[in-house]
């Protein structure tokens, strides 16, 4: 072993491992402090629920507060909404003219008819039940439309004319600019005050002003201050954040001054965020005081039952560091309950499940490091710590290369120094996000392969056929544990080199998911062919000879059938990885996942315990039984899939690092069970297969 693995490179990897474990411990402490989940529902949604069922809004708010909702989401109001609840009275010019034609006097709008100038393409607004609401409406109308589109028709009572299309859109449609009746008119002070009265915090979702300026942004916070509500967060609404494109820094300044958190909504594919212009820029100006927010997609929620939706929340909080559970109500009776009882049951069970996993309910937690003054500070480790990690990861890559081709130790050191210097300069001078991503890709690719080369060399030292199935099982069990530990070195490097707030939040992401699955398989295949002359028919040669022999092989129907089967496996293997897979998941597999989520702390990945680890046991069996090299190689490739999947898990930086480690252990335990079963089955069937094979050959 010592002759094959350069001890200097091993020492550098060991130093890097110590640094990575220290950085991952820091990450673990930060993740442990981020333990508060905000349970949010929309004020409008609860108001709609109360009206639908014929209950008083106050009673409904009190019930949902008791069930576990901590915050109400408040949107901009609109003339349509305020007119419907009677706070103001709004009518279109066309409606006034039609009423006058039928002999009506216009009611509150009689002064408009008396003036004799009614604009059909306009909306007329006057007081309803609240003069305060009318004052806010007039304030925001001026901010939204300017003086040129507004006219005071009458002072007592005050009547405002707003020129513009009054068309009402019946469905949400962000591709169409809303007309005057549905245009956003600022946050409702009344709604925020009611939320405060019932003990709720508030998350605000105002629309951006077009065009925007400082005063328009200040008006949002004046409304918040006027309400007296405890506003804990802001979530963008529509296609852009408030302040986009020129005033994002000022919006961030106001949010930070109010001690508010920016909620970024996770994309329905679970990868990064729902598209919104200015999202990342605002997060940066907020110094990454950001909470990942989960909403079950509206179209999806229509298709699923409450128990299925319920299962997702606490698991999502734990696995993807979601800190705002943005809950939409079900509006169709289910589970033998009408919608109010159904949704109260739904919310209370989510709250209980979240707390059952050790989280507190309250304002959304954020990733913050310890500071002397106790204030928020995003986590970005000192760049100097990345330097030993870079050298260690490059040492692993050079070690693999030296196993594949003959490289002198002097050349290895030159490669390490040059590569390490380039990586260190980019990391120290420029932050090196791309460099870190490339280093993570190298670690996730090479270390699973190095792990398997160590194990294969162990098998190669056994020159005698091992007859005892029990002895093979015992050896394979501790050897798989060794392989997992060696692969976890690479996993620790991946978790450490990508460890900062931007990656935790998935503002930056690891982009080599597909390659991480494919490259280890290719690299272990190349090494195995080189090490054992699989394609050289007993000739000892270099890699070029092996590849030349491979490409000179005559193609038969047997080869085509084998390649077709291999292509199908690759399609399933790669197509099921990542978040954009087109390969559907069978219903039986979904049920198995649900079961494992319930009985295990962290559900292991199927590529490990169903493919990789059983293949490892069979590879050990094949090695100890002196099976043909080609079969051994194919099983080693299968085992490498499991090791690669194990390391790739740690590239999901939104998942807490301790959960990823536990997932690897859980995968090992399940893999041991299935691997032992695989060996027992093969050991029972193999004599019958060999007997059939001998008879077949005799007949031939």
Phi, psi and omega per residue, in radians:
X1 nan -0.769 -3.094
X2 -1.056 -0.610 -3.131
X3 -1.247 -0.431 -3.098
X4 -1.581 -0.538 -3.068
X5 -2.005 1.934 -3.097
X6 -0.971 2.058 -3.086
X7 -1.102 -0.495 3.092
X8 -1.158 -0.766 3.098
X9 -1.127 -0.671 3.095
X10 -1.070 -0.729 3.140
X11 -1.125 -0.701 3.120
X12 -1.138 -0.698 3.086
X13 -1.095 -0.688 3.138
X14 -1.112 -0.727 3.100
X15 -1.106 -0.781 3.105
X16 -1.068 -0.635 3.122
X17 -1.090 -0.735 3.114
X18 -1.061 -0.774 3.129
X19 -1.109 -0.756 -3.117
X20 -1.118 -0.677 3.119
X21 -1.147 -0.643 3.101
X22 -1.148 -0.787 3.123
X23 -1.136 -0.671 3.120
X24 -1.209 -0.522 3.046
X25 -1.175 -0.723 3.062
X26 -1.045 -0.763 3.117
X27 -1.064 -0.756 3.137
X28 -1.014 -0.756 3.138
X29 -1.109 -0.705 3.131
X30 -1.141 -0.739 3.134
X31 -1.162 -0.603 3.118
X32 -1.162 -0.603 3.130
X33 -1.278 -0.414 -3.105
X34 -1.497 1.281 -2.929
X35 -2.162 0.375 -3.133
X36 -2.034 2.247 -3.116
X37 -1.959 2.306 3.123
X38 -1.656 2.169 3.128
X39 -1.719 1.946 -2.990
X40 -2.158 2.461 2.957
X41 -2.357 2.750 -3.109
X42 -1.377 2.368 3.049
X43 -0.983 -0.775 3.139
X44 -1.078 -0.666 -3.137
X45 -1.114 -0.742 3.125
X46 -1.244 -0.620 3.074
X47 -1.105 -0.738 3.107
X48 -1.117 -0.723 3.127
X49 -1.089 -0.758 3.129
X50 -1.111 -0.792 3.141
X51 -1.134 -0.677 -3.103
X52 -1.101 -0.711 -3.072
X53 -1.628 -0.120 3.113
X54 1.372 0.477 3.108
X55 -1.789 2.742 3.044
X56 -1.211 2.401 -3.118
X57 -1.034 -0.694 -3.134
X58 -1.026 -0.729 3.139
X59 -1.144 -0.718 -3.133
X60 -1.144 -0.763 3.119
X61 -1.058 -0.751 3.141
X62 -1.094 -0.709 -3.129
X63 -1.149 -0.734 -3.122
X64 -1.281 -0.509 3.025
X65 -1.104 -0.771 3.129
X66 -1.164 -0.572 -3.111
X67 -1.246 -0.378 3.083
X68 2.303 -0.004 3.086
X69 -1.243 2.240 -3.115
X70 -1.776 -0.409 -3.042
X71 -2.455 2.550 3.030
X72 -1.893 2.392 3.118
X73 -1.596 2.183 -3.094
X74 -2.017 2.195 3.097
X75 -1.708 3.033 2.917
X76 -1.062 2.545 3.017
X77 -1.499 -3.084 3.135
X78 -2.662 2.848 3.092
X79 -1.053 -0.682 3.139
X80 -1.047 -0.844 -3.107
X81 -1.144 -0.788 -3.113
X82 -1.176 -0.586 3.078
X83 -1.180 -0.676 -3.133
X84 -1.159 -0.623 3.140
X85 -1.594 0.003 3.023
X86 1.507 0.016 -3.127
X87 -1.105 -0.633 3.021
X88 -2.302 3.039 3.025
X89 -2.150 2.217 -3.124
X90 -2.273 2.436 3.137
X91 -2.541 2.549 3.117
X92 -1.442 2.722 3.098
X93 -1.060 -0.644 3.139
X94 -1.094 -0.702 3.124
X95 -1.160 -0.675 3.107
X96 -1.089 -0.785 -3.125
X97 -1.134 -0.697 3.099
X98 -1.117 -0.732 3.123
X99 -1.112 -0.717 3.124
X100 -1.123 -0.653 3.135
X101 -1.117 -0.473 3.122
X102 -1.603 0.113 3.074
X103 1.685 0.119 3.131
X104 -1.302 2.698 -3.122
X105 -1.709 -0.024 3.101
X106 1.592 -0.164 3.128
X107 0.987 -2.205 -3.141
X108 -1.072 -0.323 -3.086
X109 -1.781 0.318 3.099
X110 -0.962 -0.693 3.113
X111 -1.035 -0.491 3.129
X112 -1.208 -0.792 3.115
X113 -1.147 -0.649 -3.125
X114 -1.127 -0.586 3.132
X115 -1.157 -0.529 3.082
X116 1.480 0.071 3.110
X117 -2.095 1.671 3.115
X118 -1.982 2.130 -3.134
X119 -1.619 2.021 -3.123
X120 -1.014 -0.698 -3.093
X121 -1.594 1.018 -3.126
X122 -2.675 2.855 3.075
X123 -2.113 2.414 3.132
X124 -1.981 2.294 -3.019
X125 -2.196 2.410 3.028
X126 -2.529 3.124 -3.038
X127 -1.222 2.542 3.009
X128 -1.980 -1.884 -3.124
X129 -1.634 -0.129 -3.036
X130 -2.492 2.052 3.044
X131 -1.206 -0.566 3.125
X132 -1.085 -0.715 3.137
X133 -1.143 -0.742 3.123
X134 -1.063 -0.697 3.114
X135 -1.055 -0.765 3.110
X136 -1.130 -0.679 3.141
X137 -1.083 -0.839 -3.122
X138 -1.087 -0.712 3.122
X139 -1.018 -0.812 -3.070
X140 -1.352 -0.519 3.076
X141 -1.048 -0.717 3.101
X142 -1.137 -0.688 3.131
X143 -1.181 -0.639 -3.086
X144 -1.385 -0.714 -2.941
X145 -1.991 -0.333 -3.095
X146 1.395 2.924 -3.044
X147 -1.202 -0.447 -3.053
X148 -1.191 -0.383 -3.113
X149 -1.813 -0.015 -3.126
X150 -2.018 2.552 3.101
X151 -2.556 2.318 3.059
X152 -1.477 1.974 -3.103
X153 -1.457 -0.622 -3.053
X154 -2.643 2.582 -3.138
X155 -1.706 -0.661 -3.111
X156 -2.276 1.742 -0.099
X157 -1.291 2.757 -3.137
X158 -1.214 2.240 3.086
X159 -2.233 2.227 -3.114
X160 -1.953 2.380 3.041
X161 -1.853 2.212 3.078
X162 -2.061 2.062 -3.127
X163 -1.468 2.284 3.132
X164 2.750 2.909 -3.099
X165 -1.143 2.084 -3.127
X166 -1.567 0.172 -3.067
X167 -0.961 2.417 3.106
X168 -1.854 2.187 3.100
X169 -1.586 2.223 -3.041
X170 -1.451 -0.411 3.118
X171 -2.086 2.682 3.063
X172 -1.039 2.271 -3.124
X173 -2.695 1.620 -3.107
X174 -1.282 -0.147 3.099
X175 -1.409 -0.170 3.138
X176 -2.073 2.226 3.106
X177 -1.163 2.250 -3.108
X178 -1.162 2.580 3.066
X179 -1.296 -3.116 -3.042
X180 -1.027 -0.686 -3.088
X181 -1.138 -0.512 -3.089
X182 -1.921 0.058 -3.138
X183 -1.155 2.516 -3.132
X184 -1.130 2.397 -3.086
X185 -2.221 0.652 3.069
X186 1.451 2.848 -3.137
X187 -1.189 2.549 -3.134
X188 -1.498 1.988 3.061
X189 -1.051 -0.654 -3.116
X190 -1.073 -0.767 -3.135
X191 -1.176 -0.731 -3.141
X192 -1.150 -0.658 3.097
X193 -1.139 -0.688 3.124
X194 -1.146 -0.715 3.085
X195 -1.024 -0.783 3.114
X196 -1.082 -0.731 -3.103
X197 -1.065 -0.521 -3.133
X198 -1.710 0.190 3.036
X199 1.472 0.219 3.124
X200 -1.509 2.596 2.800
X201 -1.406 3.000 -3.098
X202 -2.248 2.395 2.924
X203 -1.979 2.211 -3.063
X204 -1.773 2.562 3.119
X205 -2.349 1.096 3.106
X206 -1.276 2.649 3.055
X207 -1.433 2.732 3.084
X208 -1.237 2.557 3.031
X209 -1.489 2.444 3.132
X210 -2.234 2.021 -0.229
X211 -1.255 2.925 -3.107
X212 -2.013 2.825 3.054
X213 -2.686 -3.092 -3.061
X214 -1.072 -0.744 -3.050
X215 -1.160 -0.626 3.123
X216 -1.136 -0.712 3.091
X217 -1.186 -0.711 3.113
X218 -1.057 -0.558 -3.109
X219 -1.110 -0.576 3.097
X220 -1.061 -0.794 -3.063
X221 -1.374 -0.454 3.002
X222 -1.110 -0.728 3.120
X223 -1.104 -0.716 3.112
X224 -1.105 -0.829 -3.137
X225 -1.085 -0.691 -3.134
X226 -1.093 -0.613 -3.104
X227 -1.269 -0.508 -3.086
X228 1.342 0.097 -3.102
X229 -1.310 2.708 3.060
X230 -1.540 1.626 -3.093
X231 -1.558 2.019 -3.022
X232 -1.710 -0.345 -3.046
X233 -2.755 2.869 3.070
X234 -2.249 2.325 3.028
X235 -2.173 2.320 -3.131
X236 -1.085 2.724 -3.137
X237 -2.385 2.362 -3.110
X238 1.533 -2.526 -3.048
X239 -1.765 -0.040 -3.101
X240 -2.677 2.672 3.112
X241 -1.365 2.776 3.077
X242 -1.098 2.329 -3.135
X243 1.745 -0.222 3.138
X244 -1.238 2.353 0.074
X245 -1.744 -0.283 -2.902
X246 -1.788 -0.205 -3.018
X247 -2.133 0.461 -3.122
X248 -1.141 -0.704 -3.141
X249 -1.072 -0.684 3.138
X250 -1.218 -0.690 3.080
X251 -1.047 -0.755 3.115
X252 -1.097 -0.709 3.109
X253 -1.032 -0.768 -3.131
X254 -1.183 -0.696 3.126
X255 -1.102 -0.780 -3.130
X256 -1.157 -0.652 3.125
X257 -1.102 -0.583 3.121
X258 -1.515 0.036 -3.141
X259 1.068 0.684 -3.112
X260 -1.745 2.671 3.128
X261 -1.818 2.484 3.106
X262 -1.595 2.048 3.104
X263 -1.603 2.100 3.114
X264 -1.863 2.149 -3.006
X265 -1.425 2.182 3.127
X266 -1.104 2.415 3.077
X267 -1.131 2.626 -3.074
X268 -1.118 -0.324 3.056
X269 -1.407 -0.046 -3.100
X270 1.276 0.179 -3.141
X271 -2.000 2.054 -3.083
X272 0.984 -2.370 -2.904
X273 -2.319 2.766 3.034
X274 -1.005 2.349 -3.046
X275 -1.119 2.288 3.105
X276 -2.723 2.162 -3.127
X277 -1.061 2.293 3.100
X278 1.555 -0.036 -3.101
X279 -0.963 -0.999 -3.046
X280 -1.212 -0.622 3.121
X281 -1.123 -0.749 3.117
X282 -1.138 -0.709 3.110
X283 -1.030 -0.746 3.131
X284 -1.116 -0.788 3.136
X285 -1.207 -0.370 3.055
X286 -1.441 0.067 -3.065
X287 1.011 0.511 3.080
X288 1.136 0.577 2.919
X289 -1.430 1.381 -2.959
X290 -2.260 2.455 3.035
X291 -2.047 2.219 3.054
X292 -1.193 2.327 -3.001
X293 -2.106 2.323 -3.120
X294 -2.022 2.262 3.027
X295 -2.251 2.280 3.010
X296 -1.238 2.159 -3.095
X297 -0.917 2.389 -3.059
X298 -0.992 -0.789 -3.135
X299 -1.115 -0.637 -3.135
X300 -1.249 -0.687 -3.099
X301 -1.113 -0.518 3.108
X302 -1.128 -0.439 -3.030
X303 -1.627 -0.360 -2.999
X304 -1.825 2.803 3.080
X305 -1.594 2.837 -3.100
X306 -0.991 -0.767 -3.139
X307 -1.034 -0.649 3.106
X308 -1.164 -0.747 3.101
X309 -1.128 -0.711 -3.114
X310 -1.032 -0.681 -3.080
X311 -1.054 -0.480 -2.965
X312 -1.352 -0.578 -2.857
X313 -1.108 -1.085 -3.080
X314 -1.094 -0.646 3.109
X315 -1.107 -0.716 3.109
X316 -1.119 -0.756 3.114
X317 -1.019 -0.730 -3.061
X318 -1.351 -0.755 -3.029
X319 -1.483 -0.458 -3.041
X320 -2.156 0.273 3.085
X321 0.924 0.676 3.020
X322 -1.287 2.351 -3.130
X323 -2.188 -0.033 2.953
X324 -2.204 1.928 3.031
X325 -1.528 1.764 -3.060
X326 -1.654 1.762 -2.927
X327 -1.747 2.184 3.045
X328 -1.739 2.442 -3.107
X329 -1.313 2.642 2.945
X330 -1.418 2.370 -3.100
X331 -1.958 0.208 3.066
X332 -2.166 2.285 3.132
X333 -0.997 2.467 3.112
X334 -2.572 2.938 3.004
X335 0.930 0.513 3.134
X336 1.238 0.360 -3.109
X337 -2.230 2.574 2.997
X338 -1.335 2.987 -2.881
X339 -1.176 -0.593 3.133
X340 -1.164 -0.882 3.121
X341 -1.088 -0.684 3.140
X342 -1.053 -0.826 -3.084
X343 -1.274 -0.583 3.045
X344 -1.129 -0.723 3.094
X345 -1.120 -0.749 3.125
X346 -1.016 -0.889 -3.098
X347 -1.151 -0.782 -3.099
X348 -1.117 -0.630 3.118
X349 -1.255 -0.641 3.058
X350 -1.079 -0.828 -3.125
X351 -1.040 -0.774 -3.130
X352 -1.133 -0.706 -3.133
X353 -1.160 -0.729 3.123
X354 -1.103 -0.819 3.133
X355 -1.183 -0.567 3.111
X356 -1.114 -0.397 3.103
X357 -1.622 0.190 3.014
X358 1.647 0.173 3.129
X359 -1.661 2.681 3.022
X360 -1.716 2.727 3.080
X361 -1.765 2.323 -3.131
X362 2.866 -2.853 3.111
X363 -0.993 2.469 -2.996
X364 -0.970 2.353 3.043
X365 -1.289 2.730 3.115
X366 -2.366 2.784 3.092
X367 -1.354 1.972 -3.126
X368 -2.465 2.523 3.110
X369 -1.670 2.896 3.117
X370 -1.212 2.307 3.061
X371 -2.253 2.743 -3.088
X372 -1.090 -0.621 -3.110
X373 -1.609 -0.006 3.095
X374 1.321 0.143 -3.123
X375 -1.491 2.921 -3.139
X376 -1.158 2.393 3.022
X377 -2.623 2.149 3.135
X378 -1.091 2.728 -3.096
X379 -1.683 2.003 3.003
X380 -2.398 1.870 -3.113
X381 -1.105 2.704 3.087
X382 -1.020 2.316 -3.054
X383 -1.056 -0.418 -3.111
X384 -1.057 -0.494 3.141
X385 -1.182 -0.400 -3.129
X386 -1.310 -0.347 -3.082
X387 -1.125 -0.935 3.094
X388 -1.084 -0.524 3.071
X389 -1.129 -0.741 -3.140
X390 -1.079 -0.794 3.132
X391 -1.104 -0.698 -3.122
X392 -1.152 -0.756 -3.137
X393 -1.159 -0.743 3.095
X394 -1.117 -0.615 3.087
X395 -1.067 -0.691 3.078
X396 -1.101 -0.736 3.117
X397 -1.122 -0.738 3.131
X398 -1.176 -0.630 3.111
X399 -1.070 -0.776 3.102
X400 -1.099 -0.755 -3.114
X401 -1.070 -0.660 3.136
X402 -1.223 -0.437 3.047
X403 -1.304 -0.475 -3.063
X404 -1.502 -0.753 3.134
X405 -2.271 2.747 -3.082
X406 -1.363 1.845 3.117
X407 -2.104 2.244 3.122
X408 -1.165 2.744 3.128
X409 -1.081 -0.617 3.104
X410 -1.067 -0.779 3.125
X411 -1.139 -0.628 3.099
X412 -1.067 -0.762 -3.108
X413 -1.194 -0.642 3.108
X414 -1.121 -0.798 3.106
X415 -1.029 -0.743 -3.116
X416 -1.134 -0.775 -3.108
X417 -1.164 -0.768 -3.130
X418 -1.156 -0.883 3.135
X419 -1.083 -0.729 3.137
X420 -1.137 -0.675 3.140
X421 -1.144 -0.788 3.127
X422 -1.081 -0.811 3.138
X423 -1.098 -0.721 -3.104
X424 -1.135 -0.716 3.141
X425 -1.105 -0.817 -3.137
X426 -1.147 -0.622 -3.141
X427 -1.220 -0.766 -3.053
X428 -1.355 -0.680 -3.032
X429 -1.510 -0.680 -3.006
X430 -2.012 -0.007 -3.086
X431 1.547 -0.609 2.946
X432 1.043 0.822 3.108
X433 -1.050 -0.792 3.123
X434 -1.121 -0.718 3.112
X435 -1.065 -0.746 3.126
X436 -1.126 -0.691 3.109
X437 -1.130 -0.696 3.114
X438 -1.185 -0.694 3.097
X439 -1.130 -0.691 3.100
X440 -1.103 -0.710 3.100
X441 -1.090 -0.740 3.126
X442 -1.110 -0.775 3.140
X443 -1.117 -0.756 -3.107
X444 -1.211 -0.378 -3.111
X445 -1.589 -0.780 -2.946
X446 -1.459 -0.726 -2.994
X447 -1.204 -0.605 3.002
X448 -1.065 -0.606 3.132
X449 -1.223 -0.806 3.095
X450 -1.034 -0.685 3.102
X451 -0.999 -0.809 -3.111
X452 -1.265 -0.524 3.089
X453 -1.130 -0.669 3.093
X454 -1.067 -0.790 -3.119
X455 -1.146 -0.756 -3.134
X456 -1.097 -0.680 3.085
X457 -1.109 -0.638 3.055
X458 -1.076 -0.772 3.118
X459 -1.125 -0.619 -3.085
X460 -1.192 -0.445 3.128
X461 -1.256 -0.297 3.116
X462 -1.485 1.789 -3.039
X463 -1.530 -0.236 -3.108
X464 -1.877 2.590 3.074
X465 -1.202 2.257 3.132
X466 -1.638 2.063 -3.028
X467 -1.473 -0.557 -3.019
X468 -1.335 2.067 3.080
X469 -1.106 -0.668 3.129
X470 -1.074 -0.737 3.134
X471 -1.124 -0.675 3.103
X472 -1.115 -0.738 3.135
X473 -1.089 -0.777 3.140
X474 -1.075 -0.828 3.133
X475 -1.076 -0.800 -3.107
X476 -1.100 -0.585 -3.101
X477 -1.168 -0.843 3.135
X478 -1.291 -0.510 3.108
X479 -1.217 -0.652 3.060
X480 -1.120 -0.694 3.083
X481 -1.053 -0.724 3.102
X482 -1.114 -0.744 3.126
X483 -1.076 -0.745 3.125
X484 -1.091 -0.768 3.129
X485 -1.068 -0.785 3.133
X486 -1.125 -0.696 3.095
X487 -1.151 -0.591 3.132
X488 -1.139 -0.351 3.016
X489 -1.072 -0.851 3.077
X490 -1.085 -0.680 3.122
X491 -1.082 -0.715 3.120
X492 -1.108 -0.677 3.089
X493 -1.099 -0.758 3.141
X494 -1.062 -0.841 -3.105
X495 -1.112 -0.584 -3.093
X496 -1.416 -0.751 -3.061
X497 -1.188 -0.432 3.122
X498 -1.754 0.151 -2.986
X499 -1.420 1.662 2.928
X500 -2.749 3.031 -3.028
X501 -1.049 -0.636 -3.116
X502 -1.111 -0.715 3.119
X503 -1.313 -0.623 3.097
X504 -1.040 -0.681 -3.109
X505 -1.450 -0.209 -3.090
X506 1.263 0.440 2.949
X507 -1.247 -0.730 2.864
X508 -1.779 2.526 -3.131
X509 -2.328 2.752 2.992
X510 -1.336 2.167 -2.981
X511 -1.830 0.141 -3.056
X512 -1.865 0.567 -3.026
X513 -1.030 -0.913 -3.104
X514 -1.113 -0.761 -3.138
X515 -1.095 -0.604 -3.133
X516 -1.126 -0.468 3.078
X517 -1.445 -0.620 -3.025
X518 -1.470 -0.805 -2.998
X519 -1.073 -0.776 3.119
X520 -1.006 -0.654 3.106
X521 -1.099 -0.769 3.126
X522 -1.165 -0.758 -3.080
X523 -1.173 -0.717 3.133
X524 -1.199 -0.583 3.113
X525 -1.147 -0.790 3.115
X526 -1.064 -0.801 -3.128
X527 -1.101 -0.773 -3.071
X528 -1.139 -0.727 3.108
X529 -1.109 -0.687 3.129
X530 -1.216 -0.729 -3.050
X531 -1.219 -0.654 -3.000
X532 -2.079 0.237 3.045
X533 0.914 0.768 -3.051
X534 -1.074 -0.615 -3.055
X535 -1.817 0.103 -3.028
X536 -1.827 0.116 3.074
X537 0.923 0.836 3.085
X538 1.526 -0.226 3.117
X539 -1.303 2.466 3.034
X540 -1.640 2.066 -3.094
X541 -2.609 -3.108 3.118
X542 -1.579 -3.130 -3.065
X543 -1.084 -0.611 -3.140
X544 -1.080 -0.684 3.126
X545 -1.150 -0.754 3.123
X546 -1.036 -0.794 -3.108
X547 -1.199 -0.646 3.113
X548 -1.103 -0.743 3.101
X549 -1.119 -0.658 -3.134
X550 -1.111 -0.811 -3.092
X551 -1.331 -0.173 3.093
X552 -1.637 -0.036 -3.099
X553 -1.187 2.326 3.082
X554 -1.257 2.357 -3.091
X555 -1.528 2.246 3.087
X556 -2.053 3.011 3.085
X557 -1.039 -0.628 3.114
X558 -1.045 -0.737 3.116
X559 -1.122 -0.753 -3.123
X560 -1.081 -0.764 3.125
X561 -1.088 -0.738 3.137
X562 -1.123 -0.780 3.137
X563 -1.134 -0.626 3.083
X564 -1.103 -0.774 3.100
X565 -1.101 -0.698 3.130
X566 -1.136 -0.693 3.120
X567 -1.125 -0.675 3.109
X568 -1.128 -0.766 3.109
X569 -1.077 -0.740 3.138
X570 -1.111 -0.672 3.114
X571 -1.064 -0.808 3.116
X572 -1.160 -0.783 -3.055
X573 -1.077 -0.894 -3.106
X574 -1.403 -0.684 -3.098
X575 -1.106 -0.482 -3.128
X576 -1.506 -0.080 -3.124
X577 -1.522 2.781 3.111
X578 1.302 -2.793 -3.045
X579 -2.094 0.141 -3.127
X580 -2.110 0.485 -3.053
X581 -1.164 2.463 3.056
X582 -1.755 -0.018 -3.118
X583 -1.555 2.054 -3.083
X584 -1.211 2.688 3.120
X585 -1.673 2.174 -3.137
X586 -1.080 2.655 -3.115
X587 -1.057 -0.673 -3.141
X588 -1.089 -0.689 3.127
X589 -1.169 -0.657 3.100
X590 -1.079 -0.730 3.110
X591 -1.115 -0.680 3.107
X592 -1.119 -0.721 3.111
X593 -1.062 -0.778 3.136
X594 -1.049 -0.734 3.141
X595 -1.098 -0.793 -3.117
X596 -1.166 -0.596 3.087
X597 -1.102 -0.572 -3.110
X598 -1.386 -0.606 -3.019
X599 -1.714 -0.235 -3.096
X600 -2.141 2.629 3.136
X601 -1.096 -0.770 3.128
X602 -2.352 2.017 -3.119
X603 -1.090 2.110 -3.140
X604 -1.250 2.848 -3.107
X605 -1.449 2.432 -3.035
X606 -1.145 -0.527 3.128
X607 -1.104 -0.407 3.111
X608 -1.450 -1.113 -2.957
X609 -1.431 -0.301 3.139
X610 -1.779 -0.411 -3.118
X611 -2.050 -1.111 -2.974
X612 -1.090 -0.931 -3.044
X613 -1.230 -0.741 3.020
X614 -1.056 -0.669 3.089
X615 -1.100 -0.599 3.095
X616 -1.065 -0.832 3.123
X617 -1.059 -0.750 3.140
X618 -1.192 -0.587 3.076
X619 -1.140 -0.714 3.077
X620 -1.088 -0.754 3.125
X621 -1.068 -0.772 3.135
X622 -1.133 -0.684 -3.132
X623 -1.157 -0.804 -3.110
X624 -1.267 -0.383 3.094
X625 -1.654 0.106 3.105
X626 0.977 0.788 3.105
X627 -1.206 2.845 3.105
X628 -0.952 2.523 -3.052
X629 -1.027 -0.652 -3.110
X630 -1.087 -0.725 3.095
X631 -1.154 -0.705 3.093
X632 -1.049 -0.757 -3.121
X633 -1.077 -0.792 -3.125
X634 -1.077 -0.674 3.126
X635 -1.247 -0.617 3.069
X636 -1.124 -0.696 3.070
X637 -1.053 -0.773 3.092
X638 -1.060 -0.705 3.119
X639 -1.128 -0.615 3.138
X640 -1.163 -0.529 3.070
X641 -0.998 -0.767 3.132
X642 -1.113 -0.743 -3.142
X643 -1.174 -0.688 3.104
X644 -1.128 -0.709 3.114
X645 -1.114 -0.690 3.128
X646 -1.023 -0.817 -3.123
X647 -1.221 -0.694 -3.101
X648 -1.087 -0.475 3.083
X649 -0.940 -0.644 -3.060
X650 -1.321 -0.167 3.074
X651 -1.362 -0.241 3.043
X652 -1.404 1.510 -2.969
X653 -1.231 -0.297 3.092
X654 -1.243 -0.360 3.129
X655 -1.453 2.279 3.128
X656 -0.937 2.450 -3.025
X657 -1.103 -0.635 -3.138
X658 -1.165 -0.623 3.103
X659 -1.120 -0.661 3.119
X660 -1.135 -0.708 3.094
X661 -1.115 -0.768 -3.137
X662 -1.147 -0.635 3.099
X663 -1.065 -0.672 3.109
X664 -1.117 -0.721 3.123
X665 -1.158 -0.782 3.109
X666 -1.057 -0.697 3.104
X667 -1.114 -0.678 3.096
X668 -1.088 -0.805 -3.093
X669 -1.095 -0.798 3.104
X670 -1.152 -0.678 3.131
X671 -1.110 -0.630 3.081
X672 -1.052 -0.807 -3.123
X673 -1.056 -0.893 -3.111
X674 -1.190 -0.588 3.110
X675 -1.155 -0.737 3.095
X676 -1.096 -0.755 3.101
X677 -1.035 -0.757 -3.118
X678 -1.076 -0.760 -3.141
X679 -1.136 -0.755 -3.133
X680 -1.076 -0.790 -3.140
X681 -1.080 -0.812 -3.124
X682 -1.125 -0.720 -3.125
X683 -1.135 -0.536 3.099
X684 -1.329 -0.736 -3.049
X685 -1.431 -0.473 -3.008
X686 -1.006 -0.772 3.122
X687 -1.028 -0.658 3.122
X688 -1.191 -0.688 3.112
X689 -1.133 -0.757 3.141
X690 -1.126 -0.674 3.110
X691 -1.108 -0.787 3.113
X692 -1.092 -0.683 -3.125
X693 -1.124 -0.730 3.119
X694 -1.092 -0.749 3.118
X695 -1.101 -0.709 -3.135
X696 -1.094 -0.744 -3.132
X697 -1.195 -0.604 3.097
X698 -1.105 -0.744 3.118
X699 -1.148 -0.596 3.120
X700 -1.149 nan nan
